[in-house]
Amino acid sequence: MMGDADSIPSIQLEKELLQGISDAAIASDAWIITSGYKEESISELIGEVVYKSRIKNPEINFSAIAVGKWGNIHDCHRLKQRSSKKQFPTRKGHGRYNLELNHTHYIFFDDGTCDSLDNGEFTSKLARQISRGARRRLPMITVLVGGTLHAIESICTDLQKQIPVVIVDVSHI
């Protein structure tokens, strides 16, 4: 799922998205991939879906995976490995984005940039690789809520790979 920090759905659309995403994710054991940045409304919505679903039924198991750039994370130098007291060996980051903490997994890559939301094709390629490597075929769909120009390349690539794309226009709602 893709979006941007400026695309904020109306309250009614937000409720409908939450319910639809929740129902689909629970019914299909979906893996939902977002940027994981709290400042992006779609990541925050997905985090809310995970949180509310687990409160209703702790046995519900679907994954919300944050995929983004290491240099975008605010205070990334403070993140520690769970299994160790050591800090990650990295330079001090000046990213402006906070992590949405209800995602179930986090995958970040360091390309040396800060504050760039353009992941190139990294996220799409990762999702396709996960789908190919699974024991059973995992269907894929891309959902764009609002979005910016950097999303167009990912959308075009997904369409060329015959991955369905749903675009939600929040500007007229």
C-alpha positions as CSV (number, residue, x, y, z in Angstrom):
1,M,0.0,0.0,0.0
2,M,1.3,3.4,-0.9
3,G,0.4,6.9,0.1
4,D,2.0,10.1,1.1
5,A,2.0,12.5,4.1
6,D,-0.3,14.9,2.5
7,S,-3.1,12.5,1.4
8,I,-5.5,12.4,4.4
9,P,-8.7,10.5,3.7
10,S,-12.0,11.8,5.1
11,I,-13.3,10.3,8.3
12,Q,-15.9,8.3,6.4
13,L,-13.4,7.0,3.8
14,E,-11.0,6.2,6.6
15,K,-13.6,4.1,8.4
16,E,-14.4,2.3,5.2
17,L,-10.8,1.7,4.3
18,L,-10.1,0.4,7.9
19,Q,-13.0,-2.0,7.7
20,G,-12.2,-3.2,4.2
21,I,-8.5,-3.7,4.9
22,S,-9.3,-5.4,8.2
23,D,-11.8,-7.8,6.6
24,A,-9.5,-8.7,3.7
25,A,-6.4,-9.1,5.8
26,I,-8.1,-11.3,8.3
27,A,-9.8,-13.5,5.7
28,S,-6.7,-14.1,3.7
29,D,-3.8,-13.9,6.2
30,A,-2.5,-11.0,4.1
31,W,0.9,-9.4,4.2
32,I,0.4,-5.7,4.0
33,I,3.5,-3.7,3.0
34,T,3.7,0.1,3.7
35,S,6.5,2.6,4.4
36,G,5.9,2.3,8.1
37,Y,6.2,6.0,8.6
38,K,3.7,7.4,11.1
39,E,3.4,10.7,9.1
40,E,1.9,8.8,6.2
41,S,-1.8,8.4,6.7
42,I,-1.9,4.9,5.0
43,S,0.8,3.5,7.3
44,E,-1.1,4.9,10.3
45,L,-4.3,3.4,9.1
46,I,-2.7,0.0,8.7
47,G,-1.2,0.3,12.2
48,E,-4.6,1.0,13.5
49,V,-6.0,-2.1,11.7
50,V,-3.3,-4.3,13.3
51,Y,-3.9,-2.8,16.8
52,K,-7.7,-3.0,16.7
53,S,-7.6,-6.6,15.2
54,R,-5.3,-7.8,17.9
55,I,-7.5,-6.3,20.6
56,K,-10.6,-8.0,19.3
57,N,-8.9,-11.3,18.8
58,P,-5.2,-11.8,19.8
59,E,-5.1,-15.0,17.7
60,I,-5.6,-13.2,14.5
61,N,-2.4,-13.3,12.6
62,F,-1.6,-11.2,9.6
63,S,1.5,-9.2,8.8
64,A,1.9,-5.4,8.4
65,I,5.5,-5.0,7.1
66,A,7.2,-1.6,7.0
67,V,9.7,-1.2,4.2
68,G,11.6,2.0,3.9
69,K,14.9,3.9,4.0
70,W,17.0,3.8,7.1
71,G,18.0,7.5,6.6
72,N,14.3,8.6,6.8
73,I,13.9,7.4,10.4
74,H,14.0,10.0,13.1
75,D,16.7,9.1,15.6
76,C,17.6,5.9,13.7
77,H,20.9,5.8,15.6
78,R,18.9,5.0,18.8
79,L,17.3,1.8,17.4
80,K,18.8,-1.2,19.1
81,Q,18.8,-4.9,18.1
82,R,16.3,-6.8,20.2
83,S,18.7,-9.6,20.9
84,S,21.6,-7.4,21.9
85,K,22.4,-4.3,24.0
86,K,24.6,-3.1,21.2
87,Q,23.5,-0.3,18.9
88,F,23.5,-0.7,15.1
89,P,26.7,0.5,13.6
90,T,25.5,3.5,11.6
91,R,26.0,7.2,11.3
92,K,23.6,9.5,13.2
93,G,20.5,9.9,11.1
94,H,18.6,13.1,10.7
95,G,15.4,11.5,9.3
96,R,12.2,13.3,10.0
97,Y,9.8,10.3,10.0
98,N,8.7,8.4,13.1
99,L,7.9,4.7,13.0
100,E,4.3,3.5,13.1
101,L,4.8,1.1,16.0
102,N,1.9,-1.3,15.4
103,H,3.5,-2.8,12.3
104,T,4.6,-6.4,12.8
105,H,7.9,-6.3,10.9
106,Y,10.3,-3.6,9.8
107,I,12.7,-3.8,6.8
108,F,14.9,-0.8,6.2
109,F,17.7,-0.3,3.7
110,D,20.4,2.3,3.7
111,D,21.1,4.0,0.4
112,G,22.9,6.9,2.0
113,T,20.0,9.3,1.6
114,C,17.8,11.1,4.2
115,D,14.2,12.2,3.9
116,S,13.5,10.8,0.5
117,L,10.3,8.8,0.2
118,D,11.3,7.4,-3.2
119,N,12.1,3.8,-2.6
120,G,12.6,3.2,-6.3
121,E,11.4,-0.3,-7.2
122,F,12.8,-1.8,-4.0
123,T,9.5,-2.4,-2.3
124,S,7.8,-3.8,-5.4
125,K,10.7,-6.1,-6.1
126,L,10.8,-7.3,-2.5
127,A,7.0,-8.0,-2.6
128,R,7.3,-9.9,-5.8
129,Q,10.3,-12.0,-4.4
130,I,8.3,-12.8,-1.3
131,S,5.4,-13.9,-3.4
132,R,7.6,-16.1,-5.6
133,G,9.4,-17.7,-2.7
134,A,6.3,-18.7,-0.7
135,R,5.2,-22.3,-0.2
136,R,1.9,-21.3,-1.8
137,R,1.2,-18.7,-4.4
138,L,0.6,-15.3,-2.7
139,P,-1.7,-13.0,-4.7
140,M,-0.5,-9.5,-4.9
141,I,-2.3,-6.2,-5.3
142,T,-1.0,-2.6,-5.1
143,V,-3.3,0.0,-3.4
144,L,-2.4,3.7,-3.8
145,V,-4.1,6.2,-1.5
146,G,-3.4,9.7,-2.8
147,G,0.3,9.4,-3.6
148,T,3.0,11.5,-5.2
149,L,4.9,11.4,-8.5
150,H,7.4,8.9,-7.2
151,A,4.6,6.3,-6.9
152,I,4.0,6.4,-10.7
153,E,7.1,4.4,-11.5
154,S,6.2,1.7,-9.0
155,I,2.6,1.6,-10.3
156,C,3.7,1.3,-13.9
157,T,6.1,-1.5,-13.0
158,D,3.4,-3.4,-11.2
159,L,1.0,-3.0,-14.1
160,Q,3.7,-4.3,-16.5
161,K,4.1,-7.3,-14.2
162,Q,0.3,-7.8,-14.3
163,I,-0.2,-6.9,-10.7
164,P,-3.6,-5.4,-10.1
165,V,-3.6,-1.7,-8.9
166,V,-6.3,0.1,-7.0
167,I,-6.1,3.8,-6.8
168,V,-8.0,5.7,-4.2
169,D,-8.4,9.4,-5.0
170,V,-8.8,11.2,-1.7
171,S,-8.7,14.7,-3.2
172,H,-12.4,14.7,-4.2
173,I,-13.9,13.0,-1.1
